[in-house]
Amino acid sequence: MRVAPRVWIGFAVIIGESILVIGIQAMTGISYTAWGDSARNLFLGAGLSLIAAAVALTVVTTTLGWWGPAFRDRHRSTHRWPMIAPILLAVMAVVGLAAADWGAVSGAFLGAALVLLLVGFTEEITYRGLFLVALRSHVSEVWVWFLTTALFALSHLSNSLLGQPLAETLPQVLFAFVVGTVFYIARRTTGSLIPAMVLHGLWDFNQFIQGNGTPGDAAGFAQAFLFPVGALALVGVAFVIRGAHEQLPAGSRPTLDDRVPA
């Protein structure tokens, strides 16, 4: 790594990413609640900021030389069964997409929604990538999980600044904490950030596609599994944390491959 991990660097990345994304989204003048109304709204309201964030985060990660530790754990969890939670969330997303009213989804909207897959890269590299590396230089793994997940969840409060009522935003923050735990489990059980990125992008893509037309009954049935999946994740996370040896001594420069993952 070119730059030794420091906790303040992780917070700086979060602040910088938030200012960039929220700033661009606010400048468009499109309310968060109107993103799904049209392809134009979705691209300008969300897609444009994600493209800018992806470029900026790529530059930052390269400058820091943190590609290796941001994408890979040195040792994945010896407990594999918590992976059930990410697998179930993926199944729920796939079922939701299969039951979506695709006849109501225009080609332009589909294209804009595909751009939103970038959220898997931008938010995961920010929180469970760079911020995680920074925290591992100073705190134990239980705090790494809690802080990366809590700040990821709290970042969704920005939706209220973009026009969503606070009463609707607060449950979204709670859900983000739970699903963030699922993404953390995906990283720890596979030893890679990539599965979490893919799952994150797939889940958000599914949510916007389902906002068109009238999805089939299977979509509602799949959503009913959110509570048990969340409960499973909150239990399983203790097992993937147990025995983790990922902490980096402050100022250390581990000899982990820092190239961009293939």
C-alpha positions in Angstrom: 0.0 0.0 0.0 1.3 3.5 -0.9 -0.4 5.0 2.1 -0.6 3.4 5.6 -4.2 2.9 6.8 -5.5 5.5 9.2 -9.0 5.8 10.6 -9.3 9.5 9.6 -8.6 8.5 6.0 -11.7 6.2 6.1 -13.9 9.0 7.4 -12.5 11.4 4.8 -13.4 9.0 2.1 -17.0 8.8 3.4 -17.3 12.5 3.7 -15.9 13.2 0.3 -18.1 10.5 -1.4 -21.2 11.9 0.4 -20.5 15.5 -0.6 -19.9 14.4 -4.2 -23.0 12.2 -4.6 -25.5 14.3 -2.6 -24.2 17.5 -4.2 -24.8 16.1 -7.8 -28.1 14.7 -6.8 -29.3 17.9 -5.3 -28.1 20.0 -8.2 -30.4 18.0 -10.6 -33.4 19.3 -8.6 -35.1 15.8 -8.9 -36.7 14.6 -5.7 -35.7 11.2 -4.4 -39.3 10.2 -4.5 -39.5 11.0 -8.3 -36.4 9.0 -9.3 -38.5 6.0 -10.5 -41.0 8.1 -12.4 -39.0 8.1 -15.7 -35.7 7.1 -17.2 -34.6 10.7 -17.3 -35.2 11.2 -13.6 -33.5 7.9 -12.7 -30.4 8.7 -14.7 -30.0 12.3 -13.7 -31.2 11.8 -10.1 -29.1 8.7 -9.3 -27.0 7.4 -12.3 -25.0 10.6 -12.9 -23.8 10.8 -9.3 -22.9 7.1 -9.3 -20.8 7.5 -12.5 -18.9 10.5 -10.9 -18.4 8.6 -7.6 -17.1 5.5 -9.4 -14.5 7.5 -11.2 -13.5 9.4 -8.0 -13.3 6.3 -5.9 -11.2 4.5 -8.5 -8.7 7.4 -8.4 -8.7 7.5 -4.6 -8.2 3.8 -4.2 -5.4 3.8 -6.7 -3.7 6.7 -5.0 -3.9 5.0 -1.6 -2.8 1.7 -3.1 -5.6 -0.1 -1.2 -7.1 -2.2 -3.9 -5.8 -5.4 -2.4 -6.9 -5.1 1.2 -10.1 -3.3 0.2 -11.2 -6.2 -2.0 -9.8 -9.2 -0.1 -9.5 -10.4 3.4 -6.4 -12.3 4.4 -8.4 -15.1 5.9 -12.1 -15.7 5.2 -14.4 -16.8 8.0 -14.1 -20.5 9.0 -17.9 -20.4 9.6 -19.6 -20.8 6.2 -23.3 -21.2 7.2 -24.0 -17.5 7.6 -23.6 -17.3 3.8 -27.2 -18.5 3.8 -28.3 -14.9 4.4 -26.6 -13.4 1.3 -27.8 -16.4 -0.8 -31.4 -15.9 0.3 -31.2 -12.2 -0.4 -29.9 -12.9 -3.9 -32.8 -15.4 -4.4 -35.3 -12.8 -3.3 -33.9 -10.3 -5.8 -34.0 -12.9 -8.6 -37.6 -13.9 -7.8 -38.5 -10.2 -7.7 -37.0 -9.6 -11.1 -38.7 -12.7 -12.5 -42.1 -11.5 -11.2 -41.6 -7.9 -12.4 -44.0 -6.3 -14.9 -41.4 -6.1 -17.7 -44.0 -4.9 -20.1 -44.1 -1.6 -18.1 -40.3 -1.2 -18.2 -39.2 0.9 -21.2 -35.8 0.3 -22.8 -34.7 3.7 -21.7 -35.7 3.0 -18.1 -33.9 -0.3 -18.2 -30.8 1.4 -19.4 -30.9 3.9 -16.6 -31.5 1.2 -14.1 -28.5 -0.8 -15.4 -26.4 2.3 -14.6 -27.6 2.0 -11.0 -25.7 -1.3 -10.8 -22.7 1.0 -10.1 -24.1 1.5 -6.6 -22.7 -1.9 -5.8 -19.2 -0.7 -6.5 -19.4 2.8 -5.1 -21.1 2.1 -1.8 -19.3 -1.1 -1.1 -15.8 0.2 -1.9 -16.6 3.2 0.3 -17.9 1.4 3.4 -16.9 -2.2 3.3 -13.8 -1.5 1.3 -11.8 1.7 2.1 -13.5 2.5 5.4 -13.1 -1.1 6.5 -9.3 -1.1 5.7 -8.9 2.2 7.7 -10.8 0.8 10.7 -8.8 -2.4 10.8 -5.7 -0.3 11.5 -7.2 0.7 14.9 -10.2 -1.3 16.1 -11.3 -4.9 16.6 -13.4 -6.7 14.0 -16.7 -6.3 15.9 -16.3 -2.6 15.7 -15.3 -2.9 12.0 -18.6 -4.6 11.3 -20.7 -2.2 13.5 -19.1 1.1 12.3 -19.1 0.2 8.6 -22.7 -1.0 8.8 -23.9 1.9 10.9 -22.4 4.6 8.8 -23.7 2.9 5.6 -27.2 2.8 7.1 -27.0 6.5 8.3 -25.9 7.6 4.8 -29.4 6.8 3.7 -30.6 9.8 5.8 -29.6 11.8 2.8 -32.7 10.7 1.1 -34.7 12.9 3.4 -32.6 15.9 2.2 -33.5 15.0 -1.3 -37.3 15.1 -0.8 -38.3 11.8 0.9 -40.3 12.3 4.1 -38.3 11.5 7.3 -41.0 9.0 8.4 -40.2 7.0 5.3 -36.5 7.4 5.5 -36.0 6.1 9.1 -37.3 2.6 8.3 -35.0 2.6 5.2 -32.1 3.4 7.5 -33.0 0.5 9.8 -33.3 -1.8 6.7 -29.9 -0.6 5.4 -28.3 -1.6 8.7 -29.7 -5.1 8.3 -28.9 -5.5 4.6 -25.4 -3.9 5.2 -24.8 -6.8 7.7 -25.7 -9.2 4.9 -23.2 -7.6 2.6 -20.5 -7.7 5.4 -21.3 -11.5 5.8 -20.8 -12.0 2.1 -17.4 -10.5 2.3 -16.3 -12.4 5.4 -17.5 -15.8 4.2 -16.1 -15.5 0.7 -13.0 -13.4 1.6 -13.8 -11.0 -1.2 -15.7 -7.8 -1.6 -16.9 -8.6 -5.1 -19.9 -10.9 -4.0 -21.1 -8.1 -1.8 -20.8 -5.6 -4.7 -22.8 -7.9 -7.0 -25.5 -8.6 -4.4 -25.8 -4.9 -3.6 -26.2 -3.9 -7.2 -28.6 -6.7 -7.9 -30.8 -5.8 -4.9 -31.1 -2.1 -5.8 -31.7 -2.9 -9.5 -34.5 -5.2 -8.5 -36.1 -2.5 -6.3 -36.3 0.1 -9.1 -37.5 -2.4 -11.7 -40.3 -3.5 -9.4 -41.4 0.1 -9.1 -42.8 -0.2 -12.7 -46.3 -1.5 -13.4 -47.8 -4.3 -11.2 -45.3 -7.0 -10.2 -46.6 -10.6 -9.8 -47.6 -12.2 -6.5 -44.2 -13.9 -6.3 -42.5 -10.5 -5.7 -44.6 -9.9 -2.6 -44.0 -13.4 -1.4 -40.2 -12.9 -1.8 -40.3 -9.6 0.1 -42.0 -11.5 3.0 -38.6 -13.2 3.7 -36.9 -9.9 4.6 -37.5 -10.3 8.3 -36.2 -13.9 8.6 -33.2 -13.1 6.4 -32.4 -10.0 8.5 -32.7 -12.0 11.7 -30.5 -14.7 10.3 -27.9 -12.1 9.4 -27.9 -10.5 12.8 -27.2 -13.9 14.4 -24.8 -15.1 11.8 -22.6 -12.0 11.9 -21.3 -12.9 15.3 -19.9 -16.1 13.9 -18.1 -14.5 10.9 -16.6 -12.0 13.3 -15.4 -14.7 15.8 -11.8 -15.7 15.2 -11.2 -12.9 12.6 -7.5 -11.9 12.4 -7.8 -9.0 10.0 -6.6 -6.1 12.2 -3.8 -4.1 10.7 -1.3 -2.5 13.1 -1.5 1.3 12.7 1.1 2.5 10.2 1.6 -1.0 8.7 2.0 -1.7 5.0 0.9 -5.3 4.4 2.4 -7.0 1.4 -1.0 -7.7 -0.1 -1.3 -7.4 -3.9 -2.5 -3.9 -4.5 -3.5 -4.3 -8.1 -7.0 -3.7 -9.3 -8.8 -7.1 -8.9 -9.3 -8.9 -12.2 
